[in-house]
């Protein structure tokens, strides 16, 4: 599959440009172009879409996205060492790849992209969750993206798709599933990467909901959920006592027993609670 284009294999690219992965940047490179093309395909038909990729590194996934027909790719890479390798890909795919040497946390990408937009990325481990939360919490909904196809540490992926009653169910699951449909579409072993991380990885595909699953004010919902899971072993009447006066009455108004614990409450339940708390404000 290294023949998806006329560019050299990734191991050769890394050797040529001396791109040893930096732990400080959360880098673990995928060298198998079979895998990078498979990840690209998890995002669906890309032919009519602009794609945002964060942390392309030597460009394995970038090449997969372009080979799979992405209309245009915006690759945001913090590591200046990768610019020469990415420039070679840009030359192979004229006018279809824009590379920006920047920190994705500091960049407004919307000025560089034309809808419909999909985000596909093997996210650096050290910023993956923060980027996901930002993409799920814009000032206006629906967001700039139609879907997110993102690689995380497997334990993070499991938190995103977790269901009530499980130990992994928490703030990330509620936020992700309230505003998007989320599913794990691939898992990858450590040996798929260079250098191999100590953990397995997984690709999560999130498709935005045009409107959230249940009505609630995001800021109130976020505050309620944070308080509940910050003390997840306590009953709601204890963990939420600082959220609203007469919290037991508010819980009952939302249809929730005060003796429940956070992990027992569905997204619908938390949204009802957020509405009840907002009504007391």
Buried (B, 14 or more C-beta within 10 A) or exposed (E): EBEBBEBEBBEEBBEEBEBEBEEEBBBBBBBBBEBBBBBBBBBBEBEEBBBBBBBBBBBBBBBBBBBBEBBBBBBBBBBEBBBBBBEBBBEBBEEBBBBBBEEBEEBEBBEBBEEBBBBBBBBBBEBBBEBBBEBBBBEEBEBBBBBBBBBBBBEBBBBBBBEBEEEBBBBBBBBBBBBBBBBBBBEBEEEBBBEEBEBBBBBBBBBBBEEBBBEBBBEBBBBBBEBBBEBBEBBBBBBBBEBBEEBBEBBEBBEBEBEBBBBBBBBBBBBBBBBBBBEEE
